[in-house]
Amino acid sequence: MISALLLFGAQAVGVKVELRNSPVADTYSFLRSAVQQKTTLLPGPLATSAERLEELQRRFPDQIRLRDGTILTTAKEGREQIQNLYWRSLDAYVFGCDSLDDFARIPLRAPETIGGFMRTSEVMAAISALLREAVPSYSREMHAEAAIVRERQAQWDLGLKAKMPALIDRAAKALGLERVPASFEILIVPSLGGREGLTIRSGAGIRLVIGAEKHAGSSFAELVLHESVHVLDSVNPDSGFFFELREAIDEAERPSEDFYQLPHAATYVISSQLIREALNPKHVDIGETDGVYKRGLTKYVEESRQPVIDLLAGKIRPQAAAGAIGKKKA
């Protein structure tokens, strides 16, 4: 399982970031994307595994219990939303495994059910079984996907590995985030089915999972930094820029959507601006190249950009930047 990753220090210099990949994670992410995108032209064994994963999805319960006890149903939220919530939990468990043997240990440490209505042991056994058959086929057949992972690994090894710790430390200092992981892992997979990255937690620590299919060069660097900033935010829940920003949003009585969207937009701006400073002055935000900004984030990015630039330049402090972004707009 995930090794002990999270040892905190006060503004530690040189955060250790390890990039790795796994045949199990690659195969699972490929099958998940195939099911989500309804891909039909797959080699025989992989087509069978994708069908089994899709059948598992069809058996997801029509309701799910959230951590606060709230029960959501397909009748009210829609089938797709409930499925996505179940997949979010399953992704965390699967991407937390380093080998197929780890699947048998999940029920020993996890709750008896996922979402209150799906037995953990049964669903993990089903995924493990189909992956045991699919991993060898994926390794034999999917050369293009494997090449993507090798290319990003090479980019990491040839320069980004040495530069990323300083970028993460730069972000932490500028944002007033005092708790910094001494180390964490990045698990790279070819695709995350529309998402670029996610952060998973276990009792042992934090692991970033990044889909590399769409991003190369400085865009890949921004993606890694973007997800790293999310980690910094998550381990500083009560201090620093993101805490102050959420406080400002709450004080301004802005819509609930803004409570999520503004910090996310600010993360895009922080990451892209630091990449322009350190790696590529002509870098274009991945939010623009991916079309994320156009899907509802543009106005939040516009609100965030100048205060963030001033914050990174040392012209204003985190609380002032947060207040400038979070204040109620006319």
C-alpha positions in Angstrom: 0.0 0.0 0.0 1.0 3.7 0.0 4.2 4.2 2.0 4.4 6.7 4.8 4.4 10.0 2.8 3.4 12.9 4.9 5.9 14.3 7.3 5.3 18.0 8.0 7.8 20.7 8.5 7.7 24.5 8.8 8.3 25.7 5.2 10.5 22.7 4.4 13.1 23.3 1.7 13.1 20.9 -1.2 9.8 19.0 -1.0 10.6 15.5 -2.2 8.2 14.6 -5.0 8.4 11.1 -6.6 6.8 10.3 -9.9 5.8 6.7 -10.5 3.6 4.5 -12.6 2.0 1.1 -12.2 0.7 -1.5 -14.8 -2.3 -2.0 -12.5 -3.2 1.7 -12.3 -2.6 2.1 -16.1 -4.9 -0.8 -16.9 -7.6 0.4 -14.5 -7.5 3.9 -15.8 -7.7 2.7 -19.4 -10.7 0.5 -18.7 -12.5 3.2 -16.6 -12.0 5.7 -19.6 -13.2 3.0 -22.0 -16.4 2.5 -20.0 -17.0 6.2 -19.5 -16.4 7.0 -23.2 -18.3 3.9 -24.4 -15.3 2.8 -26.4 -16.1 -0.3 -28.5 -13.0 -1.0 -30.6 -10.8 -2.8 -28.0 -8.7 -5.9 -28.3 -10.6 -9.0 -27.3 -9.5 -9.6 -23.7 -9.6 -5.9 -22.9 -13.1 -5.6 -24.4 -14.2 -8.4 -22.1 -12.7 -6.7 -19.1 -14.4 -3.4 -20.0 -17.7 -5.2 -20.4 -17.3 -6.6 -16.9 -16.4 -3.2 -15.5 -19.5 -1.7 -17.2 -21.6 -4.5 -15.7 -20.2 -3.7 -12.3 -21.3 -0.1 -12.9 -24.8 -1.2 -13.8 -25.0 -2.9 -10.4 -24.2 0.2 -8.4 -27.0 0.9 -5.9 -29.6 3.5 -6.6 -28.6 5.4 -3.4 -25.5 6.4 -1.6 -24.8 7.6 1.9 -22.4 10.5 2.3 -20.0 11.0 5.2 -22.4 13.3 7.0 -25.1 10.7 6.8 -27.1 12.3 4.0 -28.5 9.8 1.5 -28.7 10.7 -2.1 -30.8 8.8 -4.6 -30.9 8.4 -8.3 -34.6 9.5 -8.3 -33.5 13.0 -7.1 -29.8 13.3 -8.2 -29.9 11.2 -11.4 -28.1 7.9 -12.1 -24.9 9.5 -13.5 -24.3 11.6 -10.3 -24.7 8.5 -8.0 -22.4 6.5 -10.3 -19.8 9.2 -10.2 -19.9 9.3 -6.4 -19.3 5.5 -6.2 -16.5 5.7 -8.8 -14.8 8.4 -6.7 -14.6 6.1 -3.8 -13.5 3.1 -5.9 -10.8 5.2 -7.7 -9.3 6.1 -4.3 -9.0 2.5 -3.3 -7.7 1.2 -6.6 -5.2 4.0 -7.1 -4.0 3.5 -3.6 -2.9 -0.1 -4.5 0.6 -0.8 -5.6 -0.1 -4.3 -6.8 -3.0 -6.7 -7.3 -2.2 -8.4 -4.0 -3.1 -5.2 -2.2 -6.7 -5.5 -3.2 -7.2 -8.3 -0.7 -6.1 -6.0 2.1 -8.6 -3.2 1.3 -11.5 -4.8 3.2 -9.3 -5.2 6.3 -8.8 -1.5 6.7 -11.8 0.0 4.8 -15.5 0.3 6.0 -17.6 -2.8 5.4 -19.6 -0.9 2.7 -18.8 1.8 0.2 -21.5 4.5 0.2 -23.4 2.5 2.8 -25.0 0.1 0.3 -22.2 -1.6 -1.7 -20.1 -4.3 0.0 -16.4 -3.3 -0.1 -15.1 -6.9 -0.2 -17.3 -8.0 -3.1 -16.6 -5.0 -5.4 -12.9 -5.1 -4.7 -12.8 -8.8 -5.5 -14.6 -8.2 -8.7 -12.2 -5.4 -9.8 -9.2 -7.4 -8.8 -10.3 -10.4 -10.8 -10.9 -8.5 -14.0 -7.6 -6.6 -13.6 -5.7 -9.9 -13.2 -6.9 -10.9 -16.7 -6.6 -7.4 -18.2 -3.1 -6.3 -17.1 -1.2 -8.7 -19.3 -3.4 -7.8 -22.3 -3.0 -4.1 -21.7 0.8 -4.5 -21.5 0.9 -6.4 -24.8 -1.6 -4.4 -26.8 -1.7 -0.7 -25.7 1.6 0.5 -26.9 0.5 4.1 -27.6 -0.8 4.6 -24.0 2.3 3.1 -22.6 4.4 5.5 -24.7 2.6 8.5 -23.2 3.5 7.5 -19.7 7.2 6.9 -20.7 7.3 10.3 -22.4 6.0 12.1 -19.3 8.4 10.0 -17.1 11.3 11.1 -19.3 10.3 14.7 -19.1 10.2 14.4 -15.3 13.5 12.7 -15.0 15.3 15.1 -17.5 14.5 18.3 -15.6 11.1 18.7 -14.0 12.0 16.5 -11.0 14.8 18.9 -10.1 12.6 22.0 -10.6 9.3 21.0 -9.1 10.3 21.1 -5.4 11.3 24.7 -5.7 8.1 25.6 -7.4 6.0 23.9 -4.7 8.0 25.7 -2.0 7.6 29.0 -3.8 3.9 28.5 -3.9 3.7 27.6 -0.2 5.7 30.6 0.9 3.8 33.1 -1.3 0.4 31.7 -0.1 1.4 31.7 3.5 0.9 27.9 3.9 3.1 26.8 6.8 2.4 23.1 6.7 4.2 21.6 3.8 4.6 17.8 3.1 8.2 16.7 3.3 7.3 14.3 0.5 4.5 12.9 -1.6 4.0 10.6 -4.6 2.6 11.3 -8.0 1.1 8.4 -9.8 0.9 9.0 -13.5 -1.6 7.2 -15.7 -2.5 7.7 -19.4 -6.0 9.0 -18.8 -8.5 9.8 -16.0 -11.5 9.8 -18.3 -12.0 13.5 -18.6 -10.3 14.5 -15.3 -6.7 15.6 -15.3 -5.9 14.8 -11.6 -7.2 13.7 -8.3 -5.8 13.6 -4.8 -6.4 10.4 -2.7 -5.8 9.9 1.0 -5.1 6.8 3.1 -4.1 6.4 6.7 -0.5 6.5 5.4 -0.6 9.7 3.5 -1.4 11.5 0.2 -0.9 10.4 -3.4 -1.6 12.5 -6.5 -3.0 10.7 -9.5 -2.5 12.5 -12.8 -3.8 11.7 -16.3 -1.1 12.6 -18.8 -2.8 12.0 -22.1 -3.5 15.6 -22.9 -0.5 17.4 -21.5 3.2 17.6 -22.4 5.9 20.1 -21.9 5.0 23.1 -19.7 1.4 22.0 -19.7 2.4 18.8 -17.9 4.4 20.8 -15.5 1.4 23.1 -14.7 -0.8 20.0 -14.2 1.7 18.6 -11.6 2.0 21.9 -9.9 -1.8 22.5 -9.9 -2.4 19.2 -8.2 0.4 19.9 -5.7 -1.2 23.2 -4.8 -4.4 21.3 -4.0 -2.3 19.2 -1.6 -0.9 22.4 0.1 -4.5 23.7 0.4 -5.8 20.4 1.9 -3.1 20.2 4.6 -3.6 23.9 5.6 -7.3 24.0 6.3 -7.2 26.7 8.9 -4.6 29.2 7.7 -3.0 30.8 4.7 -4.4 32.1 1.4 -7.1 29.5 0.7 -8.5 29.7 4.3 -8.6 33.5 4.1 -10.3 33.3 0.7 -13.0 31.0 1.9 -13.5 33.3 4.9 -13.9 36.3 2.6 -16.3 34.5 0.4 -18.4 33.5 3.4 -18.3 37.0 4.8 -19.4 38.5 1.5 -22.3 36.0 1.4 -21.5 35.0 -2.1 -23.4 32.1 -3.7 -22.4 28.6 -2.5 -21.0 27.8 -6.0 -18.4 30.5 -5.5 -17.1 28.8 -2.4 -15.8 26.0 -4.6 -15.1 27.8 -7.9 -13.1 30.8 -6.7 -10.4 28.7 -4.9 -10.2 26.4 -7.9 -9.8 29.3 -10.3 -7.1 30.8 -8.1 -5.3 27.5 -8.2 -5.3 27.6 -12.0 -3.9 31.1 -11.9 -1.3 30.4 -9.3 0.0 27.3 -11.1 0.1 28.8 -14.6 1.7 32.0 -13.4 4.5 30.2 -11.6 5.1 28.1 -14.7 5.5 31.2 -16.8 7.9 32.7 -14.2 10.1 29.6 -13.9 9.8 27.5 -17.0 8.1 29.0 -20.1 7.2 32.8 -20.4 4.9 31.9 -23.3 3.1 29.2 -21.4 -0.7 29.2 -21.9 -3.0 28.1 -19.0 -4.2 24.5 -19.3 -7.5 25.9 -18.3 -7.6 27.7 -21.6 -6.2 24.9 -23.8 -8.5 22.3 -22.2 -11.6 24.6 -22.4 -12.1 24.4 -18.6 -12.3 28.2 -18.3 -15.1 28.3 -20.9 -17.1 25.8 -19.0 -18.0 28.2 -16.3 -14.7 29.2 -14.8 -13.8 32.3 -16.8 -15.4 34.9 -14.6 -13.7 33.4 -11.5 -10.3 33.4 -13.2 -10.7 37.0 -14.2 -11.5 37.9 -10.5 -8.5 36.0 -9.3 -5.8 36.8 -11.8 -4.5 40.2 -10.8 -4.7 39.7 -7.0 -2.8 36.4 -7.4 -0.2 38.0 -9.7 0.3 40.7 -7.1 0.5 38.1 -4.3 3.2 36.0 -6.1 5.1 39.2 -6.8 5.1 40.1 -3.1 3.1 43.3 -3.6 0.3 42.2 -1.2 -0.1 39.6 1.5 -2.3 36.5 1.4 -5.1 38.0 3.4 -5.2 41.1 1.2 -5.2 39.0 -2.0 -8.0 36.8 -0.6 -10.1 39.8 0.4 -9.7 41.3 -3.1 -10.9 38.1 -4.8 -13.6 37.1 -2.3 -15.3 40.4 -1.8 -18.9 40.6 -3.1 -19.1 41.7 -6.7 -21.7 44.2 -7.9 
